[in-house]
Amino acid sequence: MGEEPENSEHAPAKRGEAAWRANLERIAERNAKAKREGKARREAYEKEKDEQRRLRELRQWAHMPARQDMG
């Protein structure tokens, strides 16, 4: 009478070491996701920074007078 059907949407609560391991896995996955997102964000930032530097160098070279060989 007070039992839940086997096809219930709710999994039985884990206890003891199983609960500890499940929590550890959940945290590890969250950390891995944060690391992936941080890496992608950093790569995008570095790419934009490199592009801005390249454009700045091109502008500098465009305004330099042509070099005359002496000799």
C-alpha positions, -999 to +999 in steps of 0.1 A: +000+000+000+024+029+007+049+018-020+056+037-052+052+020-085+084+007-102+080+030-132+079+061-111+096+092-124+114+097-092+145+077-085+149+064-050+172+087-029+207+075-027+223+070+007+257+068+021+286+062-003+264+061-033+250+096-025+286+109-019+298+095-052+268+109-071+274+143-056+311+141-065+303+132-101+278+161-103+304+185-090+331+171-113+308+176-143+299+211-133+336+219-130+345+204-163+317+224-180+330+256-164+365+248-175+353+242-211+333+275-211+362+294-197+386+281-222+363+290-251+358+325-237+395+329-232+402+318-268+377+342-282+392+370-262+427+362-273+416+359-310+399+393-308+430+408-291+453+394-318+431+407-346+431+442-330+469+441-327+472+430-364+449+458-376+468+483-355+502+472-370+487+473-405+476+509-399+511+518-386+528+503-416+504+521-440+515+555-427+552+549-427+572+565-455+589+542-480+625+534-470+652+548-493+683+527-496+715+547-489+744+536-510 
